[in-house]
Amino acid sequence: IIAELNGESEKALACSAPTDEGKRSNFKKKFTDLFAKFFIKSKQPAKFNYYKQMPMYTDGCEDHSKAFNVSIDFDKRLPLAIVIPWFGEDIVGGAEKHAYELAYQLAQKGFKIEVLTTCSKSFRDEWSENFHKPGSYNINGIQVRRFLVDSRNKNLFDETSKSLLSKTAETLHPIYFDGTDEENEIWKQENINSSSLNYYISEKRSKYNAFIFMPYLYGITLKGIENAKDKAWLQPCLHNESYAYLPCVRESFINVKGIFFNSLGEQQLAANIYGPSIWAKGIVVGEGITFEKRKIGELPHNLLGKKFLLCIGRRCNEKNTNL
């Protein structure tokens, strides 16, 4: 098909998958490499109107609200659920901070908001330990429901995570996963999970406007999306990391009804990995920031009058801050 589209009819006619297993593997890699080259624009200019990049969806429309039907059918009588593994005012983490701010600000504006989360203490603590008691809580006007976490094989998960993190950028491919089916299954099953939360979503799905899952890589999101079905939305907080290329993650991006992105760069990354359907079902909503009155300190003397790069966030190898 690709050869035909490129005007190489003779190659297209001669192209057939070999039967030898070794040759089949090589054939698959060559085909997917060619497919990716044709199908995905890996480099976009620094400034571009991405709505004009997709004329079949937008017809050159400048207003994204007219270009895409990315909206939740909102019934004011029903709550909107935000689903995240860890939740609290003082929880450390970008997605966790964003979830709190989003829930708090929407609740302050009169929306019915519920947060569905686990009894796990935080990202830094053991994911299979229940620190909080299950049940319903009110945190600064936010209705929060906590569910017990499942037991898991931490060592097996950590080994798999280490294996995934060892993959280099050259081995991360947008079409096929450079790993094993076992790694994919372990990542999903031995992640932070809650059977009681999944059951609740499945049973109470009709009682909510929608379920917004964040971030993309945890079992709470991967399995929760399956249970929320047509009411599942995703705010992925996506990074270009090996986890993003897992088949179970790809399925989540494909199966959700819509995707909220924090930046245009994040949406471009998702489209590069998961295909152009991301443009049709995603929208850039940005991030809300709560300003606090704090004394502004002075710049270090060696930075005065000079250009510098400011990095705000957790510094670790997984965030590529070691570059």
N, C-alpha and C positions, 0 to 999 in steps of 0.2 A: 504494500500500500504506500509506504513511504517512498520507495523507489519510483513508483508510478507518479506520485505527486511531484517528485523532483524531475520528472521528464525522462527517467531512465527506464524505459519500457523493457529493454532487453534484460536488465538486471532483475526487474520485477518478475518476468517470466521464468528466469532461471532460479529465483530464490525459493528454496524449500528447506524445511527444518531437517537436519540430519538425524539418523536413528541412534548413532553412537552417543553414549551418555556424556563423555568428555566433550565431544564436538557440539552436543546440544547445549551444554552449559556455556561454551564459548559463543555459540550462535545467539543464545539468549542475551548475553551481555552486549554483543555487537548490535543486535537489533534494538535493545532498549537504549543504548547510547545514541543511536541514530534517531530513535523516536524522540528522545529528550531534546536532542539538538534541534529537531524540526518543531517540536511541540511547545518548548519552553524557552522564553527569552530570558537568559540568565543575567543579562546586563541591560538595564534601562538607563536612559539619560538621567542626569541629576535632577532635572526639572521636567516633569511631563504630566499631562492630564490623563490619568488612568481611565477615566470614563471614555475618552476618545479612543483608547486602545481597544475597546470592545464594542465596535459599532453594532454588532448583532444584538447586543443588549440595550445600548444607550442611544444609538443614532446620533452620537455627538452631543448628547445632552450635558449641559454644564451643571445642572442641579441634581445631585445624587438622589434626592428624595423623589424626583420624577424618574430618574434612570432605573432605580431598583425598587422592588417591592420588599424591602427589608424592614418589617415592622411587626410588632406583636399585636394580635387581636386582643385588645384590652377590655376586660369586663371589670368595672370599678368595684363590683361586689366580691371579686375573687382576689386573693393575694398573689404577689409575684414572689417566687422562691429563688434565692441565691444559694447555690450548693457549692460548698468548699470543705476540704478536709479539716482545716483548723480555723477557728474564728474567735475574735476577741479584740477589745480596744487596744491592748498592749502586745498583741502577737507580732513577732518580728517576721518580715517577709513582704515582698512587693505585692504579690497577688492578695495576700491576707490583708494588707493595709488598704489596698484598693477595694476589696470586698466590704470592709468595714465602712469606709468613706461612702461608698455607693449606697449601702443599706441605710446608713445614718441619714444621709442627705435626702434620699427618697422618702424615708419615714417622716422626716421633718416637713416635707412638702405635702404630706397627707396621703401618700400612697400606702396601700396595704402591703407590707414587706415581711417576709419570713426568711430566716436563714436556716438552712438544713445543714448540719455539720456533725462531727463526731465527738466522742468523749476523750479523744487523744489530746494531750496537753499542747504540743507544738511540733513543728517540723524537726526540731533538734532533739526531741525525746523519742523513745521507742514507740513506733506507730501502732503496735498491737496492745499497748497498755491503756486502760481506761482511767484517766485522771479525774475527769468530771463525772458526775452522776447523770444518767440519761434522763431526759424529760424536757419540759418547756421552761424557758427562762426569758426574762426581759432585761436586755442590756441597753441602757440609755435610750429607751423607747423602741428598741428593735426586738421583735419576737424571734427567739432563737430556739430551735429544737435540736437536741443532742441525741445521738444514737451510738450504741456500743460498737466498738471496732472488732473485727474478726482476728483470730490468731493467724500467724503466718510463719513461713520459714525465712527468717531474717538473713541467715548466712547465704542461702541460695539466692535470695534477691540481691544481696550485696555483691556476690560474685558475678551475677549477671550484669548488674549496673557497672561494675568495674570493667567487664568485657566490652560493654557498649561504649563506655567513655574512652576506651583505648583505640577506638576506630578513628582514623584520620579523615580529614575533610575530603580527601581523594576517594575514599571508600563509601562516602555517603551519597546515595543515588536517589533521585526523585521518583524513579519508576519501580525499582526493585530493592528489597531490603537485603543489605549485605550482612546477613546474620542467619540464625537458625529459627525454625518454628518453635523450638523449645524455649529459646530466649524470649520470643514474643509472648508465649504463654506464661512463662514465669513472671515476666514484668507485669502482666495483667493480674494474675492470680495471687502473687506473693507481695503485692503492693499494699498500700493502706486501703482496706475495704471494710464495708459495713453491710452485712446481709439485712439487718433490720432497717437500715436506711433505704436500701434498694427495694425492699418489700413495701415500705411506706410510700415511696414514689410511685410504685406500680399500682398500689391500691387507691391512693388519693390523687392520682393524676388529674382527674376531672375537676378536682376542687381548687386547682390553681390555674392562673392565666398562662404561666410558662415557668420553666426551670432554667435559670442561667448558671451553667457550670463553669468553674474556674479553679485553678488553671488546667491546662490540657493533659498533663502527664500522669496523674494519679488514678488509682483504681476507683476512687469515689466518682471521678468524672467518666472514666472509660465504661464502667458498668452502669452508672447512673443514667447516662445517655440512652442506653439500651432499654431501660425501664420507662423513661420519660417519653420515648418515641417521638411523636409529632409535636410535642411541647418542649422538646429539648433545644436549647440555645447554648452557644459556647462563647466565652470570652477567654481565649487560650493563653494570652501572655506568652506568645510563642518565641522561642529562641532557636537559632540555627545550631542544634545539638543533635547528637545521635538518637536520643529518645524520640525526636520528632519524626524519624523515618520508620518507626515501628509500624507494622501492618495494623495493629489494634488502634494506634493513634490515627492512622489514615482513615480507618473506618469511622471513627468518631467525627472527623471533619466532614466526611461525606454524608453521614447520616443525620446530622443536626439540621434543624430547620433554617437557622441563620447563625452568623458569626459576628461578634463585635470585636473590632480591632482597636488597639491603643494608638497605633500609628500607621501611616501609609506604608512605611518600610516593613512593618510586621505583616500587613496584608500582601505585599509583594512577595515576601518570603513564603507565605502560605501558598500563594498561587504557583510559585516555582516548584514547591514540593508536591502539592496535591492537585494541581491542574487548574485550568481557567474557570471552572465552575465556582471557585472561591470568589471571583469578582462578582458573580451574580448573586450569591447568597451572603456576602459579607459587606460590612459598612464600617468606616472608621469613626469611632465615637470619641476617641481621645481619653484623657484622664482628668479627673477633678482634683484640685489641690486646695486644702484648707490652710489658710495662712494664719500663723500664730505671731503674736507680738513678742519678738525677741530682740535682744541687743545685738546689733550687727557688729561683728568683729572686724578687725583690719586684716588686710592681706599680708602674708609673710613678706618681709622686706625684699627677698630675691625675686618676687613676682610683680612688684610695683612697676607700672609703666610697661609691662611686657604682655604679650599674648600667651595664654595658657589654656589647657584643656581641663575642664572640670568634669569629673566622673562622680556621679551620685548613685550609690548602691552598694551591695555587698561585693567585696573583692574576693574572688576565688577563681580557680582554674576553669570551673564549669561555665563561668561568665566571660571567659577569654580575657580576663584582666591581667593575665600573665604575659600577654603579648607585648 
